[in-house]
Amino acid sequence: MDAKFSQATFTTPLGERANRPAPRDKWGVVEIIAVVVFAFLVFLSMRYVPGGPKYQAITVRGWATQMVAGLLVVAIIARRLYIDGERFVLPVELVLLLVWFFWFSLAFARTPVLGAFAIDLQSQAKVTGLAFVMFLGFTTRRRLGFFLSWGVLGVLVAVAVYGLTGGLKTAVPSGRRLWLVVDVNTLAALCGIAFWVAVSVVLCKGALWGRVAAALIMPLILYLVLETGSRKGFVMMALTLVLAYFVFGRTMRRRPAWRIATAVLLVAAIAGMVYALLQSQWVWRFESMWHFVTGESDEILDEGRFQMMEAGWRMGLDHPLVGVGPSGFMALLPRYAPVAGMASHSDLTGMMAISGFPGWALYYLIYVSMILRARRVFRNPDLPAEDRFQVGMCYVYAILIMIISSYAKVFDFQPVIMTLWPCAGYVYAVEARLRARAVQAGEPLSGLQGAPPTLLPAGGAAPTRA
C-alpha cells in the first residue's frame, strides 16, 4: 500500500478520525476470535441423530458460541474506539439494516403462533447485531483476508478432514448424507462461500503459498458439493466464476489475448464441474432443472422448494403490510402448500410472507446499496492495485448472495452474515480512505461523487491544494 494512501486520515464506519493515520493493515486478536466464532457456528449445525452428538452437547456449544461471539463484539468495539480512535457514524447499509429489523419486529408481533414473538425477535436481534458488528470489524485488506482464509477455508478443511478420516456419515431419508452430522444444506452453502474465498485468494495479491493452497482446496470443495448432492452449492460455484469474469473482464479490454484465454479457462472449469456432476450419484437431482430450462417439462415446480416459494408469494399477497413472521410462515404453510413444518426456502418470496412488501423492499435495498458502493469503488481509477482485486471480489460476493437469496433462505444464515457484512464494511472503509486522500490532495473526487457526506478530512478541515 503506498504511503499517501496508508497515511491518509479518513472516516470509517465508526466516524471521523482524530488526526491519526489509517489503521495498520495487520490482522490481530479480533480476527482470531472471529475465526473461532465462525467455527463454532458451523459445528453448531450438528443435529441429534442416532450415533450423533447428544442434545446436551448441542446446548453447551450454543452457550459457548454466544459467549465467544460476545467477546468478539467487545473486541471489535474496543479496537475501533480505543486503538483506531473512531467515533460512531451510521453508513447507509447499517441504517437500512436497522430500519429493516424494526419493520421485521412488527412482523414478529403479528405471528399467529402463541409465544413465538419473543423467540423470533431474540433470534433475529442476535443475527442483526452480528451483522452490525461484523460490518465494523474488518476495515483493511489483511484483516478481512485473514478472517476469510482461516475462518472459511480453514473450517471447511477441518470438516473434510474429520469426515474423510472416519467422521460420522449418516444417511437421511432423501438418500443424501450428513458429514459430521452437519446439515447437507449448511455444508453446501459453506462450500459455495469457501469457493468464492478460494477464488478471491487466488486472484488477490498475496503470498504464493496461500494462493497455491487455495487452488488446491478447490477440488476438495467440488468433491464435498457432489457428496451433498446440492444444486445450490454447484450453482454458487459456477456463478462465482462467471461473475468474476464479467467484473474483471473490463480491466482486460486492452489485452484481448488475456480475455480470450480467461474465457477458455472459465469454460473449461465449468465443463469440468459439469462432467464431475454427470459422473456422480446425484445427477438425477439436476435433471428436473435441465428439463425445465429446455422446456421438456415443469416437474421441478412440483418439488417442495418451489411449492414453498409459491406459497410465500400467495401468503405475502394475503398479508402485504407486515407479514406473519418466521414462525407464522411455518404455521400457515399447510394452508398454501402440501408441505408442513418447514421454514421459507427463498428470500425472494419468503421475505414477502415473513415481513410484508415493505420489509421485502428494505431487505433488497441493503443488497443494492452494497452492490452500488462496491461497483463505485471498484471503478475508481485511484484505487490501489492491492485493494482492487479484493474490492472486486466483494462486489462479486454481494451480487452472488443477492442472486442465491432468490433460491435459498439467507437472511438469518449466520455463515453468510459473517462473510457478507465484513466485505461491505471493508469496501466502505476503502471508499473513505480514497475520499480523504482526494480531499487532502485537493483532487477531484473521481468515482466517489455518491459517497456519504460524512466522509470529511479529520478535524473538519477545509480541503487545500497541495
N, C-alpha and C positions, 0 to 999 in steps of 0.2 A: 504494500500500500504506500503510495507516495506521501512525502512529508506533509504537503499542504493539505491533503485530504484527511490524513490521520490526526492532524493537529487542529483542524477547524473546530471551533466551539459550535454547538448545534443544539436543536431541540429534538428530543426523542419522545416516545410515548409518555414519559413522565414529566415532560415540560422543559422549561428553559434552563440551560446550564449556567453555573456561576463562574464564568471565565476559567473553565478547566478544559484540558484537551479532551478529545473524543475518548471513549472507553478503550482500554487496551484490548487488541484483538487476540485474546488469550482465554482459553477455557479454564474453569476452576471448580470449586466445590459445588456451585449451583448446578453445573452441567452433570456432575457425578450423581447428585441427588436425583436429578430429573431422569437419568438413565435407570436408576433403581426404581423410581415410581413407575416408569413405563413397563419395566419387567414385572413388577407386582401386578399391574393392571392386566397384562396379557395372561399371566399364570393364574390370575383370579377367575378367568373364564372357565377354569376347570369345573366340570359338573359331577354330581354324585351319580355314579353308575356302579353296578356290581364290580368289585375289584378296584374301584377308583377311590379317590380321596373321600374321607368322611365329611359329613356336613359340619362337624365341629371345626375341622381344619379349615374349611372354607370361611367360616365365621371369623376365625383367628386371622386369616390372611386379609379379610375385609377390614378389620380394625387396624392391622398393621399397615395396610395400604393408606388408610386415612391419616394415620399418624405421620407416615413418611411424606405424604402429599402436603400435610400441614407444615412440616419442616421446610418443604420446597417453597411454599408460599412465603414463609418468613425470610428464607434466604434470598429470594428474588427481590422482595421489597427492601430488605436491608442493603443489598448491593446497589440497587437503583438509587436509594436515598442517601446512603452514607458513604459509599465508595465512588459511584459515578456522579453523585451530587445533583440529583434531578428532582424537580417538583412535579406535581401531578397536573396533566392536561389531557383531556379525552380526545383522541382522534375519531374520525367518523365511524370506523369499524366498531370501536368499542361503544360509541353512542348507539349505533344500530343494534348491537348485541344486547345492551341494557333495555332498550325500548322493546325489542322482541321478547325478552324474558318477562317484562312487565305484562305484555299482552298474553304471553303464554300462561302466566299465572292466573289471568282471568279465565282462560280455557279450563285450567285445572279446577277452578271453583265451580264450573258448570258440569263437571263429570257426574254422570248418573250413578256412579259406584260409591256407595256409602263408605266414608272413612278413607277414600283414596286421595283426597285433596292434599293432605299433609305429606303423604308418602311421595306423590308425584312432584310436589313443589320442592321438597327437600332434595330429591334426586336430581331434578333439573337445576336447582340452585348450585349444587356441587359441580355439575358439568359446566355451567356458565362461569362460575368462579375460576375453575381450572382454565377455561379458555382465556379469561381476562388476564390471569397471571402469566400464562404461557406467552401471551402477546407481549408482555413487558420484559420477559426474561432473556431474550437472545437477540441482542442488537448488533452483533458483529458476525462475520463470516465464520470464524473459527469456533465461536461459541455454538452457533447453530449446527455447523458441520460435525462437531464432536458429539453433540446430543443425538443427531440423526444417525450417524455412523454406528456408534456404540449402542444407542438405545434401540434402534430399529433392526439394523443388520445383526448386531450382537445378540439380541434376544431371539431373532429368528434362527440364527445358527444354533443357539442353545436348545431351542425346541427341536430342531432337526437332529442334533447330536444325541439328545436323550432318546428320541424316537427310534433312530437307526441303531442304537446300541442296546435295545431291549426295553425301551419305554412302552407303556401300555398302549395298545392299539385295539380299540373296541369297535365292533360293528354296530351300526344304528339301523333302524327299520328300512331306510331307503337303500341300504347296501353300502352307503358311503361310510368312511371310517373316521374315528376320532384319534388324533395323535395327542398323547398325554392327556386324553380326555378333554382336549381343547375343542370347542365347538368348531365344526368344519367351516362355517361362515366366518367366524372370527379369524381362523388360520388363513383362509383365503384372502380376506381383506388385509391381514398383516403381510401376506406375500405381495399383494398389489402395492402396498405402501413401500415395502422393502425394495421392490424392483425399481420404483421411482427413485428411492435413495441411492441405490446402486448406480443407476444411470447418472444421477447428479454427481456422485463421487468420481465416476469415470470422466465426465465432461469437465468438471471444475478443476482449476489448477490446484494441485496439492502434491503430497508425497507420492512417488511412483509406487511404493509398496502398497499404499492404500488403494490406489486405482486398480492395481493388479488384483488385490484381494476382492474388491467389489465386483470386478469382471468374473472372477472365479465363483462368486456366490450366485451369479445369475442362473446358471444351470440348476443349482440346488433349489432356487425359488421356483423355477418351472416344474421341477420334479414334485415339489410339495403341492403346487396348484393342481397338478394332474392327480395326485393322491386324494385331494379333497373332492375332485370332480366338480369344481366350482366354475360356473360360467363368469361370475363377477370377477374372480381373480384373473382369469385369462383375458377378459376384456380390458381390465385395468392395465395389464402388461402391454397389450397391443396399443392401447390409446396413449400410453406414456411415450412409446417410440414415435407414433405418428405426430402427436402434439409437439414433442421436442424437435422433430424435423421441421415442422412448419414455423415454430417460434424462432429457431436459429437459422432457418433457411435464408431469411432476408439478409443475414450477415455474410452469406456466401454468394451474393449476386455477382460480385466482380470476379469470382473464381468458379465458373460453371463446372469445371472438371471435378472440384471438390463436391459440389452439389450433386452431380450425377453419381459419383462414387458413393456418397452418403445414401442416396436414394436406392442404389443397388444393394447396399448393406442392409438398409431398412427392410426392403422386400425380402431379402434372404433370411433375415432374423424372424420376420413374421411367418414366412413359409416354413422355417424350421419349427416354430412353435406349433403351427397347424399340423405339420407332419407328426410331431410328438403326440399331439392330441388324437390324431386318427389312429395311432398305434395303441392308445390307452383304452382301458375298460370303460371309460366314461363318454365315449364318442356319442352314444345314444342321447346323452343329455343336450347335445348341441344340434342334433338332427332337427328338432322342432324349430329351433331358431333359423336354420337354413331353409326349411320348408316354408316358414313364414316370409322370409326375405325374398325367396324365389316365387312366392305366390302359390305354391303347391297345396298348402293347407294352412289353416289358422288354429291348429290344435294347441299351439303354445298358449293361446288365450284361455284355455281350459285349465291351465296349471294354477296352483294355489297362489303364487306370487301375483299373477295378473288378475286373478279374481279379487285379491285384496286391493290391488291398485284401482280397479273399477269400483270396488266398494268404498274406498276412500274418497273418490270423486263424488259418488252419489251421497255419501254421508256429509261431505262438505257442502253440497247443494242444500241439504236439509238443515244444516247448522252453519250458515255462511258467516256469521259475525265473529264468534269466539270459539267455535268448535266444541268438542266434547272432551278434550284431554286424552292422554295416552291410555289411561285405564278405561275411559269411556269408549275409546275405539275398540278395545278388546271385548268389552261387554256388549256393544251393539253390533259387532261384526256379523254374528249369525243372522241378523235381520237383512243383511245386504249381500252375503256370500255364503256358500255351503262349506265354510270352514269356521272353526271356533278356537278361542283361547290363544290367538296369535297376535303379535304386535304388527304395526304397519311395516311393510317391506319396501316402501318407496316414500321418500320425502316429497316427491313431485305431487302426488295426490294425497298421501297420508298427512302431510302438513296442513292441507285444506281442512281435513276432518278434525285434526287434533287442535288447531288454533284458529280456524276460520280463514277467510281470504285475506284479511289484513295481516294476520300472523304469517301466512304464506308469502305475501309480498315483502314483508320485513325480512324474513329469512333469506330469500333470494337476493334482496338488496345487499345483504352482507357479502355474498359471493361476488356480486357485480362490483362492489366497492373495492374488494381485494384485487379482482382481475384488472380493473381500470388503473389502480395505483401501480401494480406490478408492470403493466404494459407501458405506462408513462415513464417509470424509472428505467425500465429495460431499454427504451428507445432514446434515452437521454445520451447525447454524444459525450458528455463529460463523465459518464460512469466509468470508474476504473476497471481495467480488464479483469482483475481478480474477483471483482464483485459481479461482473456481467453474467457469467455463467450461472452463479448461484441465484441471482435475481431472476434470470430466465427460467430456471427450473422451478422456482417458487411460482412464477407465472403459469408454468405448465401444470403445477400441482393444484392451484386454485381452479383452473378450468377442468382438470380431471375430476376433482371431487364434486364439482357442480354437476358434471355430466353423470357421474356414478350415483348421485343422490336421486336421480330420476328412476333408478332401478334398485336402490337399496336405502335402508334407514341409517343415516349417518349423523343426524343432528345431536344424538346423545352417545355416539360411539366413541369412547374415550381415546383409543389409539389414533383416530382421525383428529380429534380435538387437540391432542398433544403434539401433533405434527403440523397441522394446517395453521394454527394460530401463531406458533413461533415464526413460521415463514412470513406471515403477514406482518408481525412486529419487526422482523429483520428488514423487510422491504421499506416499511415506514421509516425506520432509523436511517437507512441508506439515503432515502429521499431527503430527510432532514439534513444530513451531512452535505449532500450536494447543494441544497439551497443555501445553507450557511456559508459554504465555500464561495458560491457565486456572489452572495451579498457582501462578504468581506473583501472580495477582489473587485467589487464594483462591476461585475459582469452581468449580462442579461441572464435571466433565469430560464435558460433554454430547456424546453421539455417539462418545466415544472410550474407553468402558469396556473395549473389547477391545484397546486399544493396548498395545504391548510394555512390560513393566515397567521396561525400561532408560531410558525417556524421563522423566528426572528433571530438576529445575532445576539449573542449573550449580552445581558445588561440593557437590551433595547437600543443599542447604539445605532445611529443612522448609518447607512452604507456609505462608504467613501471610496474614491478612486485610488487604485494602487499607484 
